[in-house]
């Protein structure tokens, strides 16, 4: 999933990869990246450990 974000203090883009857990039927993310493009370029990244 990719989408743009924008607010009164800046803008950016979000990248995420998700999957549906077979045991509890909930959506879980593998990674979530937020690239802030203004006012200052910054990147935030969250990663989730997924057991094999």
C-alpha positions as CSV (number, residue, x, y, z in Angstrom):
1,X,0.0,0.0,0.0
2,X,1.4,3.4,-0.9
3,X,-0.4,6.8,-0.3
4,X,0.4,10.4,0.1
5,X,0.0,12.4,3.3
6,X,-0.4,16.1,3.7
7,X,-1.1,18.4,6.7
8,X,-0.7,22.0,7.8
9,X,2.9,21.5,8.7
10,X,4.2,19.2,5.9
11,X,3.7,16.5,3.4
12,X,5.1,13.0,2.5
13,X,4.4,9.5,1.4
14,X,3.6,6.3,3.2
15,X,4.7,2.8,2.1
16,X,3.4,-0.3,3.9
17,X,3.3,-4.1,3.3
18,X,0.6,-6.0,5.2
19,X,-0.7,-9.5,5.5
20,X,-3.8,-11.1,7.1
21,X,-2.9,-13.4,10.0
22,X,-4.5,-16.8,9.5
23,X,-4.9,-17.5,13.2
24,X,-6.6,-14.3,14.5
25,X,-7.8,-13.0,11.1
26,X,-6.3,-9.5,11.8
27,X,-4.2,-7.4,9.4
28,X,-0.5,-7.1,10.5
29,X,2.3,-5.1,8.9
30,X,5.7,-6.3,7.8
31,X,7.0,-2.8,7.4
32,X,5.7,0.8,7.5
33,X,7.8,3.6,6.0
34,X,6.9,7.3,6.2
35,X,8.9,9.6,4.0
36,X,8.5,13.2,5.0
37,X,9.3,15.5,2.0
38,X,8.5,18.9,3.5
39,X,9.4,21.0,5.4
40,X,12.5,18.9,6.1
41,X,13.3,15.5,4.4
42,X,13.1,12.7,6.9
43,X,12.3,9.0,6.8
44,X,10.7,6.9,9.6
45,X,10.7,3.1,9.4
46,X,8.9,0.5,11.5
47,X,9.6,-3.2,10.9
48,X,7.7,-6.1,12.4
49,X,9.3,-9.4,13.2
50,X,7.3,-12.2,11.6
51,X,8.2,-15.7,12.8
52,X,8.6,-18.4,10.1
